[in-house]
Amino acid sequence: MGEISKGIERALRTRPLPTGAAALRFLLKAEKGSTKNVARLAGVSQRTVQRWVTDRPGMRRRPSPAHMERIEEAVRRRWQPRVRARQRARAEADGFVIHTRARFGFVAPAGSSDDPRVRWITQYLSGEVARELFAARDAGRGEQQQMVILARALGHAYFRDGGRRAHGLGIAFTDVEFADFSIG
């Protein structure tokens, strides 16, 4: 998962994801206590899950790092579904603010400095951009496609000042160090 995808995921949640034992407890609760369903999600046997959650002294085991990744991925998919839908609808309707530090460059006329350089940018982007980002993410397109969408949107809003100047300026958006999104 790239920095843009991580930033979008953080923006859609209002509380942090449970980790470790709390993630396992959440998954058990979400699956109505069924160790069989949790075992299917984690790719282990039902008995293994029972060992992970037992209260008997000396019998409790911990999930391996690979199994914890699977558990945390399952938790990520199930965490706050209504809140995520509400935040997404708000972003698509009202837009969002992106806070990013990345390498920006542009193609400009001769005599100007068009070398890419690292910039901190905080910029409001419209709901149309949010719809494009979510559509790309839902279609399974990667981080590269999301960077193209953001480069086009940031080029229009930040560098071309909403179309009032620098017509025909081409934007390069690479080396994203972080990307945070604020919705509503």
C-alpha positions in Angstrom: 0.0 0.0 0.0 1.5 3.3 -1.1 1.5 6.7 0.7 -1.5 8.0 -1.1 -3.6 4.9 -0.4 -2.6 5.0 3.3 -3.5 8.7 3.5 -7.0 8.0 2.0 -7.5 5.2 4.5 -6.5 7.4 7.4 -8.9 10.1 6.2 -11.9 7.7 6.0 -11.5 6.6 9.7 -12.4 8.5 12.8 -10.7 6.1 15.2 -7.4 4.2 14.8 -7.5 0.5 13.8 -7.2 -2.0 16.6 -3.9 -3.9 16.5 -2.5 -7.0 18.1 -4.8 -8.8 20.5 -7.5 -6.1 20.1 -7.6 -6.8 16.4 -8.3 -10.5 17.0 -11.0 -9.7 19.6 -12.6 -7.2 17.1 -12.6 -9.9 14.4 -14.1 -12.4 16.7 -16.8 -10.0 17.6 -17.4 -9.1 14.0 -17.8 -12.8 13.2 -20.2 -13.3 16.1 -17.7 -15.4 18.1 -17.1 -17.9 15.3 -13.6 -19.2 15.5 -14.2 -21.1 12.4 -14.9 -17.9 10.4 -11.8 -16.2 11.9 -9.7 -19.3 11.0 -10.9 -19.1 7.4 -10.0 -15.4 7.2 -6.5 -16.0 8.8 -5.8 -19.1 6.7 -5.4 -21.4 9.7 -7.3 -24.2 11.4 -10.1 -23.5 13.8 -8.1 -25.1 16.6 -5.3 -22.6 16.1 -7.7 -19.7 16.5 -9.0 -21.4 19.7 -5.4 -21.6 21.0 -5.0 -17.8 20.3 -8.0 -16.9 22.3 -8.1 -19.4 25.1 -8.0 -18.3 28.8 -6.4 -21.5 30.0 -3.0 -20.8 31.6 -0.1 -22.1 29.5 -2.2 -23.0 26.5 -2.5 -19.5 24.9 -0.4 -19.0 21.7 0.3 -15.8 19.7 -0.4 -15.5 16.0 2.7 -15.4 13.8 3.5 -12.1 12.0 2.2 -13.4 8.8 -1.1 -14.4 10.4 -1.3 -11.0 12.1 -1.0 -9.3 8.8 -4.0 -11.3 7.5 -5.9 -10.5 10.7 -5.2 -6.8 10.4 -6.1 -6.8 6.7 -9.5 -8.4 7.6 -10.0 -5.8 10.4 -9.1 -3.0 8.0 -11.9 -4.1 5.6 -14.5 -4.4 8.4 -13.6 -1.3 10.5 -16.2 1.5 10.6 -18.0 0.7 7.4 -20.8 3.4 7.9 -18.3 6.1 9.0 -16.1 5.3 5.9 -19.2 5.6 3.6 -20.2 8.9 5.2 -16.7 10.3 4.9 -16.4 9.2 1.3 -19.7 10.8 0.4 -18.7 14.0 2.1 -15.3 14.0 0.2 -17.1 13.4 -3.1 -19.6 16.1 -2.5 -17.5 18.8 -0.8 -13.9 18.0 -1.8 -10.9 17.6 0.5 -7.7 19.2 1.5 -4.4 17.3 0.7 -1.3 17.9 2.8 1.7 16.4 1.0 5.4 16.5 0.7 6.6 15.2 -2.7 8.8 16.0 -5.6 7.1 18.4 -8.0 8.5 19.4 -11.4 7.0 21.0 -14.4 7.7 21.6 -18.1 8.0 25.4 -18.5 9.2 27.8 -21.2 12.9 28.4 -21.7 14.6 30.5 -19.1 12.7 29.3 -16.1 13.7 26.7 -13.5 11.7 23.6 -14.2 13.9 21.2 -12.1 11.8 19.0 -9.9 12.2 19.8 -6.2 10.6 18.7 -3.0 7.7 20.9 -2.0 5.3 20.9 1.0 1.8 21.6 -0.4 -1.5 22.0 1.3 -4.3 22.5 -1.2 -8.0 22.1 -1.4 -9.2 19.8 -4.2 -12.7 19.4 -5.5 -15.1 16.5 -5.0 -14.6 15.6 -8.7 -11.0 14.7 -7.8 -12.1 12.7 -4.8 -14.5 10.8 -7.1 -11.7 10.0 -9.5 -9.4 8.9 -6.7 -12.0 6.6 -5.2 -12.9 5.2 -8.6 -9.3 4.4 -9.4 -8.9 2.8 -5.9 -12.1 0.7 -6.3 -11.0 -0.4 -9.8 -7.7 -1.7 -8.3 -5.5 0.8 -10.1 -2.2 1.3 -8.3 -0.4 4.2 -6.7 0.9 5.4 -10.0 -2.6 6.0 -11.4 -3.5 7.9 -8.2 -0.4 10.0 -8.5 -1.4 10.9 -12.1 -4.8 12.0 -10.9 -3.3 14.1 -8.1 -0.7 15.6 -10.4 -3.3 16.8 -12.8 -5.5 18.2 -10.0 -2.6 19.9 -8.1 -1.3 21.3 -11.4 -4.6 22.9 -12.1 -5.3 24.2 -8.5 -1.8 25.0 -7.3 0.5 25.8 -10.3 -2.1 27.1 -12.7 -4.2 28.9 -10.0 -7.4 27.3 -11.1 -6.8 28.0 -14.8 -6.0 31.7 -14.4 -2.3 31.4 -15.3 0.5 29.2 -16.7 -1.7 27.6 -19.4 -0.1 24.4 -20.9 2.1 23.8 -17.9 2.9 20.1 -17.5 3.2 18.7 -13.9 5.4 15.9 -12.6 4.4 14.5 -9.2 6.8 11.8 -7.9 8.6 10.6 -4.7 5.7 11.1 -2.3 7.1 11.2 1.2 3.6 11.4 2.8 0.1 12.3 1.8 -2.6 13.2 4.3 -6.2 14.1 3.5 -8.6 16.2 5.5 -12.3 15.7 4.8 -15.0 18.1 5.8 
